[in-house]
Amino acid sequence: MNISVPRRVTAAAALAALALGGLTGTSASASPTAAAAAPDIPLANVKQHLTDLQSIATANGGNRAHGRTGYKASIDFVKAKLDAAGYTTTLQQFTSNSAVGYNLIADWPGGDPNQVLMAGAHLDSVSSGAGINDNGSGSAAVLETALAVARAGYQPSKHLRFGWWGAEELGLVGSKYYVSQLPTTERAKVSGYLNFDMIGSPNPGYFVYDDDPAIETTFKNYFAGLGVPTEIETEGDGRSDHASFKNVGIPVGGLFTGASRVKTSAQVSKWGGTATAFDRCYHSSCDTTANINDTALDRNSDAIAHAIWTLSGSTTPPPTGKVFENTADVAIPDNGVAVTSTVNVSGVAGNAPATLKVDVDIVHTYRGDLVVDLVAPDGSVYSLSNRSGGSADNIKATYTVNASSEVANGAWKLRAQDRASADTGYISGFKLTFP
């Protein structure tokens, strides 16, 4: 990254259509078509790629930096794997600091060419080390996910494209060049770009980009299904290759496990580890294969596959009405005061319908503690969930409310309160659909 200054997912599948809808600019219907389940990404395979990248660095002066022989050898290594798996690969050249650089693009045959889902990672290291976490980790996980697509013979609705970027450490040079060479019509076909930069930090956090709500929701729901809390990524915001895509209007998202910033005591309580840097070897010679947390690398590799399968799978019908949504996280205090998430409705004539659909996404470790209500603009309260569900976690459900006595336009609120101690959570999303 360039910085200048135990259970598998089940709940996530229920919201797959929301993510798909957001990526294509539409919203999901109440009866989505389920996406195909992603395969488990073998950690051993990802780690073998890292071992190979380490060997390349060791044989080429200890690094894989732009303009050095180690970088070209890294590109050739990844390309050979993809060519053998049946991808159509393109080596794109550019010049930076008077040296030739390379991007590698790999297209999986099939899928709608007018809807392209991309995933990528920068392959270069800094000159001071092998760059195994930064960013061998993201590069290896994306490579293994691409190989898993080939092994499965996966034929998604969207066209899949993978990219490995050069000279990221010099200011996102490779990805900027790639985007600059895409004609406007081709940019418009890219429905989303997923970026993975440093996903195996030795003292990891679990950070999700919040740039695009649909992609963000896909990743957050995946980790919620594992019982792993996430936070919004801020340390490297805009300073990895996703920024090149975001700056031209392409929806982006991704994962990150932390760099030189120090893990707080609250984050230690949440994720374990120590109150030290997420990656003490960031941009240093000790960023070797010994600088990887296997659990973080495994979880994030599986999350990549989950996102690729979810966001590229079966499309959903267009909405039959107007949709209003709030995806901002709102923490729910343990045994504390009620909190709200607000959706502002406008442009709907007359009263709300007798079949107002309320989609609720609450991540919580014990749903039996929660009282959840819909509060209309005039203050009227509609009960959605009153400490029901027993020992189950999370509330991810669609409720139908007869709100025909309410004026449609105004501030609608999802109100949640934790009424007992020892469990925590947050409102992850709240959506109203007016037929």
Secondary structure, 3 states (H helix, E strand, C coil): CCCCCCCCCCHHHHHHHHHHHHHHCCCCCCCCCCCCCCCCCCHHHHHHHHHHHHHHHHCCCCCCECCCHHHHHHHHHHHHHHHHHCCEEEEEEEEECCEEEEEEEEEECCCEEEEEEEEEEECCECCCCCCHHHHHHHHHHHHHHHHHHHHHCCCCCEEEEEEEECCHHHCCHHHHHHHHHCCHHHHCCEEEEEEECCCCCCCCCCEECCCCHHHHHHHHHHHHHHCCCCEECCCCCCCCCHHHHHCCCCCEEEEECCCCCECCHHHHHHHCCCCCECCCCCCCCCCCCCCCCHHHHHHHHHHHHHHHHHHHCCCCCCCCCEEEEECCCEEECCCCCCEEEEEEECCCCCECCCCEEEEEEEEECCHHHEEEEEECCCCCEEEEEECCCCCCCCEEEEEEECCCCCECCEEEEEEEEECCCCCCEEEEEEEEEEC
